[in-house]
Amino acid sequence: MEYLNGFEFRKVENGYEINGYWGKERECLTLPSEFKNKPIIGIGENAFIFDNIKKIILSDGIEYIKEFAFACCDCEEVVLPNSLKFIAPFAFDNCNLKKINLPEGVR
């Protein structure tokens, strides 16, 4: 694992995954689009589980969200990029979502 600005990153085949966040921002968090000049292509399992961020904006280039990524969190709004292709089961399980946009073609 590698860390920068409160984010935890994990190297994957075509870039990086965000696997956690320990920063101070709690109102509106915009996820970075790259780390070490490589694209961030996914959100890892349990990345934001039990988190108390109100709004999360996923950057363009993110292609997938893994299981329980936002489970049991206080997030009320998630902005998904058009690059998103896959949302795993239970990715938003038991969270406080009030608003979410689903791009065309998401599985």
OpenMM code with the backbone's topology and positions (N, CA, C; nanometers):
from openmm import Vec3, app, unit

residues = "MET GLU TYR LEU ASN GLY PHE GLU PHE ARG LYS VAL GLU ASN GLY TYR GLU ILE ASN GLY TYR TRP GLY LYS GLU ARG GLU CYS LEU THR LEU PRO SER GLU PHE LYS ASN LYS PRO ILE ILE GLY ILE GLY GLU ASN ALA PHE ILE PHE ASP ASN ILE LYS LYS ILE ILE LEU SER ASP GLY ILE GLU TYR ILE LYS GLU PHE ALA PHE ALA CYS CYS ASP CYS GLU GLU VAL VAL LEU PRO ASN SER LEU LYS PHE ILE ALA PRO PHE ALA PHE ASP ASN CYS ASN LEU LYS LYS ILE ASN LEU PRO GLU GLY VAL ARG".split()
positions = [
    Vec3(0.0833, -0.1179, 0.0000),
    Vec3(0.0000, 0.0000, 0.0000),
    Vec3(0.0884, 0.1251, 0.0000),
    Vec3(0.0346, 0.2289, -0.0623),
    Vec3(0.1046, 0.3573, -0.0664),
    Vec3(0.0062, 0.4658, -0.0243),
    Vec3(0.0576, 0.5779, 0.0269),
    Vec3(-0.0281, 0.6802, 0.0855),
    Vec3(0.0102, 0.8194, 0.0362),
    Vec3(-0.0930, 0.9055, 0.0183),
    Vec3(-0.0713, 1.0455, -0.0174),
    Vec3(-0.1983, 1.1238, 0.0123),
    Vec3(-0.1844, 1.2364, 0.0794),
    Vec3(-0.2963, 1.3276, 0.1078),
    Vec3(-0.4157, 1.2588, 0.1731),
    Vec3(-0.3908, 1.1648, 0.2601),
    Vec3(-0.4986, 1.0964, 0.3308),
    Vec3(-0.5551, 0.9758, 0.2589),
    Vec3(-0.5141, 0.9525, 0.1351),
    Vec3(-0.5629, 0.8383, 0.0573),
    Vec3(-0.4661, 0.7210, 0.0681),
    Vec3(-0.5230, 0.6015, 0.0631),
    Vec3(-0.4436, 0.4790, 0.0547),
    Vec3(-0.4614, 0.4233, -0.0862),
    Vec3(-0.3508, 0.3954, -0.1531),
    Vec3(-0.3531, 0.3453, -0.2906),
    Vec3(-0.2921, 0.2055, -0.2969),
    Vec3(-0.3446, 0.1263, -0.3905),
    Vec3(-0.2893, -0.0065, -0.4161),
    Vec3(-0.2647, -0.0196, -0.5655),
    Vec3(-0.1449, -0.0623, -0.6023),
    Vec3(-0.1113, -0.0790, -0.7440),
    Vec3(-0.1868, -0.1985, -0.8004),
    Vec3(-0.2481, -0.1787, -0.9153),
    Vec3(-0.3164, -0.2851, -0.9883),
    Vec3(-0.2610, -0.2860, -1.1306),
    Vec3(-0.3075, -0.3777, -1.2110),
    Vec3(-0.2488, -0.3993, -1.3435),
    Vec3(-0.2368, -0.2732, -1.4294),
    Vec3(-0.3419, -0.1940, -1.4405),
    Vec3(-0.3397, -0.0792, -1.5319),
    Vec3(-0.3342, 0.0559, -1.4622),
    Vec3(-0.2988, 0.0577, -1.3345),
    Vec3(-0.2935, 0.1839, -1.2616),
    Vec3(-0.3001, 0.1610, -1.1120),
    Vec3(-0.3899, 0.2356, -1.0466),
    Vec3(-0.4054, 0.2251, -0.9010),
    Vec3(-0.5522, 0.2182, -0.8625),
    Vec3(-0.5748, 0.1635, -0.7445),
    Vec3(-0.7051, 0.1579, -0.6797),
    Vec3(-0.6968, 0.2428, -0.5531),
    Vec3(-0.8053, 0.3092, -0.5174),
    Vec3(-0.8125, 0.3754, -0.3876),
    Vec3(-0.8677, 0.2729, -0.2897),
    Vec3(-0.7955, 0.2501, -0.1807),
    Vec3(-0.8355, 0.1480, -0.0833),
    Vec3(-0.8718, 0.2043, 0.0521),
    Vec3(-0.8669, 0.3363, 0.0675),
    Vec3(-0.9044, 0.3959, 0.1949),
    Vec3(-0.8782, 0.5447, 0.1963),
    Vec3(-0.9346, 0.6112, 0.2969),
    Vec3(-0.9160, 0.7553, 0.3130),
    Vec3(-0.9146, 0.7892, 0.4610),
    Vec3(-0.8111, 0.8616, 0.5034),
    Vec3(-0.7981, 0.9042, 0.6429),
    Vec3(-0.7739, 1.0537, 0.6528),
    Vec3(-0.8129, 1.1263, 0.5487),
    Vec3(-0.7947, 1.2711, 0.5490),
    Vec3(-0.9000, 1.3407, 0.6340),
    Vec3(-0.8950, 1.4732, 0.6338),
    Vec3(-0.9833, 1.5537, 0.7185),
    Vec3(-1.1128, 1.5965, 0.6505),
    Vec3(-1.1171, 1.5987, 0.5178),
    Vec3(-1.2363, 1.6465, 0.4474),
    Vec3(-1.3543, 1.5548, 0.4749),
    Vec3(-1.4662, 1.6122, 0.5171),
    Vec3(-1.5848, 1.5326, 0.5492),
    Vec3(-1.7109, 1.5814, 0.4784),
    Vec3(-1.7084, 1.6997, 0.4175),
    Vec3(-1.8276, 1.7514, 0.3499),
    Vec3(-1.8353, 1.7042, 0.2049),
    Vec3(-1.7342, 1.7383, 0.1253),
    Vec3(-1.7343, 1.7029, -0.0170),
    Vec3(-1.5926, 1.6628, -0.0577),
    Vec3(-1.5755, 1.5367, -0.0896),
    Vec3(-1.4441, 1.4830, -0.1242),
    Vec3(-1.4404, 1.4467, -0.2723),
    Vec3(-1.3475, 1.5070, -0.3459),
    Vec3(-1.3257, 1.4715, -0.4857),
    Vec3(-1.2054, 1.3781, -0.4915),
    Vec3(-1.2260, 1.2603, -0.5476),
    Vec3(-1.1184, 1.1618, -0.5551),
    Vec3(-1.0203, 1.1995, -0.6654),
    Vec3(-0.8919, 1.1763, -0.6437),
    Vec3(-0.7924, 1.2095, -0.7459),
    Vec3(-0.8062, 1.1191, -0.8685),
    Vec3(-0.7570, 1.1683, -0.9815),
    Vec3(-0.7659, 1.0908, -1.1057),
    Vec3(-0.6385, 1.0123, -1.1342),
    Vec3(-0.5288, 1.0492, -1.0668),
    Vec3(-0.4046, 0.9750, -1.0887),
    Vec3(-0.3168, 0.9774, -0.9642),
    Vec3(-0.2246, 0.8840, -0.9607),
    Vec3(-0.1269, 0.8721, -0.8535),
    Vec3(0.0034, 0.8265, -0.9176),
    Vec3(0.1110, 0.8986, -0.8931),
    Vec3(0.2416, 0.8676, -0.9525),
    Vec3(0.2333, 0.8596, -1.1048),
    Vec3(0.1596, 0.9528, -1.1634),
    Vec3(0.1418, 0.9619, -1.3087),
    Vec3(0.0744, 0.8404, -1.3711),
    Vec3(0.0046, 0.7619, -1.2908),
    Vec3(-0.0730, 0.6471, -1.3391),
    Vec3(-0.2194, 0.6728, -1.3050),
    Vec3(-0.3120, 0.6243, -1.3878),
    Vec3(-0.4544, 0.6498, -1.3613),
    Vec3(-0.5075, 0.5724, -1.2409),
    Vec3(-0.6014, 0.6326, -1.1742),
    Vec3(-0.6758, 0.5617, -1.0699),
    Vec3(-0.7960, 0.5020, -1.1406),
    Vec3(-0.8045, 0.3687, -1.1403),
    Vec3(-0.9076, 0.3024, -1.2193),
    Vec3(-1.0161, 0.2359, -1.1363),
    Vec3(-0.9996, 0.2331, -1.0034),
    Vec3(-1.1016, 0.1655, -0.9241),
    Vec3(-1.1042, 0.2067, -0.7786),
    Vec3(-1.2133, 0.1664, -0.7138),
    Vec3(-1.2310, 0.1834, -0.5698),
    Vec3(-1.2313, 0.0430, -0.5104),
    Vec3(-1.1407, 0.0174, -0.4177),
    Vec3(-1.1237, -0.1150, -0.3603),
    Vec3(-1.2303, -0.1526, -0.2585),
    Vec3(-1.2320, -0.2820, -0.2231),
    Vec3(-1.3251, -0.3332, -0.1219),
    Vec3(-1.3080, -0.2567, 0.0087),
    Vec3(-1.4201, -0.2208, 0.0690),
    Vec3(-1.4219, -0.1553, 0.2003),
    Vec3(-1.3497, -0.0208, 0.2041),
    Vec3(-1.3229, 0.0407, 0.0913),
    Vec3(-1.2424, 0.1632, 0.0870),
    Vec3(-1.2994, 0.2757, 0.1737),
    Vec3(-1.4311, 0.2926, 0.1726),
    Vec3(-1.4939, 0.4008, 0.2491),
    Vec3(-1.5962, 0.3467, 0.3493),
    Vec3(-1.5835, 0.2203, 0.3861),
    Vec3(-1.6783, 0.1581, 0.4785),
    Vec3(-1.6772, 0.2331, 0.6124),
    Vec3(-1.7942, 0.2573, 0.6669),
    Vec3(-1.8143, 0.3278, 0.7941),
    Vec3(-1.7622, 0.4712, 0.7926),
    Vec3(-1.7416, 0.5296, 0.6749),
    Vec3(-1.6902, 0.6660, 0.6672),
    Vec3(-1.8028, 0.7666, 0.6871),
    Vec3(-1.7693, 0.8893, 0.7216),
    Vec3(-1.8722, 0.9905, 0.7462),
    Vec3(-1.8610, 1.1101, 0.6527),
    Vec3(-1.8170, 1.0881, 0.5309),
    Vec3(-1.8113, 1.1930, 0.4289),
    Vec3(-1.9510, 1.2081, 0.3691),
    Vec3(-1.9978, 1.3313, 0.3513),
    Vec3(-2.1343, 1.3561, 0.3038),
    Vec3(-2.1494, 1.3408, 0.1520),
    Vec3(-2.0502, 1.3873, 0.0757),
    Vec3(-2.0587, 1.3806, -0.0707),
    Vec3(-1.9230, 1.3379, -0.1255),
    Vec3(-1.9260, 1.2425, -0.2201),
    Vec3(-1.8025, 1.1945, -0.2825),
    Vec3(-1.8166, 1.2055, -0.4337),
    Vec3(-1.7170, 1.2675, -0.4956),
    Vec3(-1.7142, 1.2825, -0.6409),
    Vec3(-1.6021, 1.1943, -0.6940),
    Vec3(-1.6382, 1.0941, -0.7733),
    Vec3(-1.5390, 1.0045, -0.8325),
    Vec3(-1.4863, 1.0673, -0.9608),
    Vec3(-1.3563, 1.0690, -0.9768),
    Vec3(-1.2949, 1.1319, -1.0930),
    Vec3(-1.3143, 1.0477, -1.2187),
    Vec3(-1.3082, 1.1157, -1.3326),
    Vec3(-1.3185, 1.0464, -1.4601),
    Vec3(-1.1994, 0.9521, -1.4738),
    Vec3(-1.2231, 0.8348, -1.5249),
    Vec3(-1.1194, 0.7327, -1.5386),
    Vec3(-1.1443, 0.6139, -1.4479),
    Vec3(-1.2218, 0.6347, -1.3420),
    Vec3(-1.2548, 0.5234, -1.2527),
    Vec3(-1.3514, 0.4308, -1.3258),
    Vec3(-1.3163, 0.3023, -1.3325),
    Vec3(-1.3927, 0.2046, -1.4094),
    Vec3(-1.4747, 0.1093, -1.3243),
    Vec3(-1.4380, 0.0894, -1.1974),
    Vec3(-1.5106, -0.0078, -1.1154),
    Vec3(-1.5127, 0.0334, -0.9685),
    Vec3(-1.6137, -0.0194, -0.8996),
    Vec3(-1.6282, -0.0040, -0.7550),
    Vec3(-1.6472, -0.1444, -0.6994),
    Vec3(-1.5605, -0.1854, -0.6084),
    Vec3(-1.5658, -0.3218, -0.5539),
    Vec3(-1.6653, -0.3343, -0.4381),
    Vec3(-1.6831, -0.4583, -0.3927),
    Vec3(-1.7783, -0.4924, -0.2874),
    Vec3(-1.7566, -0.4087, -0.1617),
    Vec3(-1.8665, -0.3633, -0.1044),
    Vec3(-1.8693, -0.2915, 0.0233),
    Vec3(-1.7847, -0.1642, 0.0246),
    Vec3(-1.7517, -0.1100, -0.0917),
    Vec3(-1.6662, 0.0090, -0.0988),
    Vec3(-1.7220, 0.1263, -0.0182),
    Vec3(-1.8534, 0.1451, -0.0230),
    Vec3(-1.9166, 0.2564, 0.0493),
    Vec3(-2.0184, 0.2058, 0.1513),
    Vec3(-2.0078, 0.0822, 0.1917),
    Vec3(-2.1057, 0.0220, 0.2832),
    Vec3(-2.1044, 0.0904, 0.4197),
    Vec3(-2.2231, 0.1019, 0.4768),
    Vec3(-2.2397, 0.1545, 0.6136),
    Vec3(-2.1789, 0.2928, 0.6315),
    Vec3(-2.1759, 0.3728, 0.5256),
    Vec3(-2.1189, 0.5069, 0.5396),
    Vec3(-2.2310, 0.6109, 0.5424),
    Vec3(-2.1970, 0.7319, 0.5826),
    Vec3(-2.2944, 0.8402, 0.5944),
    Vec3(-2.3133, 0.9179, 0.4646),
    Vec3(-2.2506, 0.8746, 0.3585),
    Vec3(-2.2538, 0.9466, 0.2317),
    Vec3(-2.3974, 0.9610, 0.1802),
    Vec3(-2.4367, 1.0849, 0.1510),
    Vec3(-2.5708, 1.1133, 0.1005),
    Vec3(-2.5731, 1.1289, -0.0507),
    Vec3(-2.4589, 1.1643, -0.1089),
    Vec3(-2.4534, 1.1842, -0.2537),
    Vec3(-2.3214, 1.1328, -0.3092),
    Vec3(-2.3312, 1.0602, -0.4212),
    Vec3(-2.2127, 1.0121, -0.4922),
    Vec3(-2.2277, 1.0529, -0.6379),
    Vec3(-2.1243, 1.1153, -0.6917),
    Vec3(-2.1226, 1.1539, -0.8324),
    Vec3(-2.0299, 1.0564, -0.9037),
    Vec3(-2.0878, 0.9794, -0.9954),
    Vec3(-2.0132, 0.8753, -1.0667),
    Vec3(-1.9688, 0.9263, -1.2034),
    Vec3(-1.8498, 0.8880, -1.2490),
    Vec3(-1.8010, 0.9326, -1.3795),
    Vec3(-1.8591, 0.8487, -1.4932),
    Vec3(-1.8590, 0.9047, -1.6123),
    Vec3(-1.9068, 0.8310, -1.7298),
    Vec3(-1.8164, 0.7129, -1.7634),
    Vec3(-1.6944, 0.7122, -1.7118),
    Vec3(-1.6010, 0.6020, -1.7371),
    Vec3(-1.6364, 0.4759, -1.6579),
    Vec3(-1.7259, 0.4874, -1.5596),
    Vec3(-1.7600, 0.3740, -1.4732),
    Vec3(-1.8283, 0.2629, -1.5528),
    Vec3(-1.7781, 0.1383, -1.5352),
    Vec3(-1.8321, 0.0234, -1.6079),
    Vec3(-1.8982, -0.0791, -1.5167),
    Vec3(-1.8543, -0.0859, -1.3899),
    Vec3(-1.9004, -0.1940, -1.3034),
    Vec3(-1.9117, -0.1492, -1.1580),
    Vec3(-2.0244, -0.1830, -1.0961),
    Vec3(-2.0447, -0.1635, -0.9529),
    Vec3(-2.0737, -0.3008, -0.8941),
    Vec3(-1.9899, -0.3458, -0.8029),
    Vec3(-2.0052, -0.4781, -0.7418),
    Vec3(-2.1259, -0.4816, -0.6484),
    Vec3(-2.1805, -0.6014, -0.6248),
    Vec3(-2.2895, -0.6151, -0.5279),
    Vec3(-2.2462, -0.5607, -0.3914),
    Vec3(-2.3402, -0.5014, -0.3234),
    Vec3(-2.3209, -0.4485, -0.1877),
    Vec3(-2.2247, -0.3306, -0.1802),
    Vec3(-2.1887, -0.2708, -0.2926),
    Vec3(-2.0962, -0.1572, -0.2911),
    Vec3(-2.1503, -0.0414, -0.2077),
    Vec3(-2.2826, -0.0234, -0.2086),
    Vec3(-2.3452, 0.0856, -0.1332),
    Vec3(-2.4389, 0.0307, -0.0255),
    Vec3(-2.4114, -0.0873, 0.0232),
    Vec3(-2.4972, -0.1539, 0.1211),
    Vec3(-2.5106, -0.0726, 0.2502),
    Vec3(-2.6341, -0.0529, 0.2919),
    Vec3(-2.6646, 0.0097, 0.4207),
    Vec3(-2.6000, 0.1474, 0.4388),
    Vec3(-2.6019, 0.2282, 0.3324),
    Vec3(-2.5503, 0.3646, 0.3464),
    Vec3(-2.6661, 0.4632, 0.3321),
    Vec3(-2.6405, 0.5895, 0.3536),
    Vec3(-2.7454, 0.6921, 0.3579),
    Vec3(-2.7659, 0.7646, 0.2256),
    Vec3(-2.7444, 0.6982, 0.1143),
    Vec3(-2.7552, 0.7644, -0.0160),
    Vec3(-2.8927, 0.8248, -0.0392),
    Vec3(-2.8913, 0.9503, -0.0821),
    Vec3(-3.0137, 1.0193, -0.1210),
    Vec3(-3.0093, 1.0559, -0.2688),
    Vec3(-2.8875, 1.0645, -0.3235),
    Vec3(-2.8732, 1.1047, -0.4632),
    Vec3(-2.7523, 1.0342, -0.5245),
    Vec3(-2.7765, 0.9725, -0.6410),
    Vec3(-2.6688, 0.9073, -0.7163),
    Vec3(-2.7062, 0.9111, -0.8640),
    Vec3(-2.6084, 0.9313, -0.9497),
    Vec3(-2.6300, 0.9269, -1.0944),
    Vec3(-2.5689, 0.7978, -1.1462),
    Vec3(-2.6394, 0.7261, -1.2300),
    Vec3(-2.5842, 0.6027, -1.2875),
    Vec3(-2.5555, 0.6253, -1.4356),
    Vec3(-2.4285, 0.6271, -1.4740),
    Vec3(-2.3942, 0.6435, -1.6150),
    Vec3(-2.4470, 0.5264, -1.6980),
    Vec3(-2.4704, 0.5516, -1.8246),
    Vec3(-2.5173, 0.4461, -1.9150),
    Vec3(-2.4159, 0.3327, -1.9221),
    Vec3(-2.4661, 0.2107, -1.9284),
    Vec3(-2.3812, 0.0943, -1.9482),
    Vec3(-2.3180, 0.0364, -1.8231),
    Vec3(-2.3475, 0.0919, -1.7068),
    Vec3(-2.2901, 0.0382, -1.5832),
    Vec3(-2.3536, -0.0962, -1.5530),
    Vec3(-2.2694, -0.1945, -1.5169),
    Vec3(-2.3209, -0.3261, -1.4787),
    Vec3(-2.3182, -0.3386, -1.3282),
] * unit.nanometer
topology = app.Topology()
chain = topology.addChain("A")
for resn in residues:
    res = topology.addResidue(resn, chain)
    for name in ("N", "CA", "C"):
        topology.addAtom(name, app.Element.getBySymbol(name[0]), res)
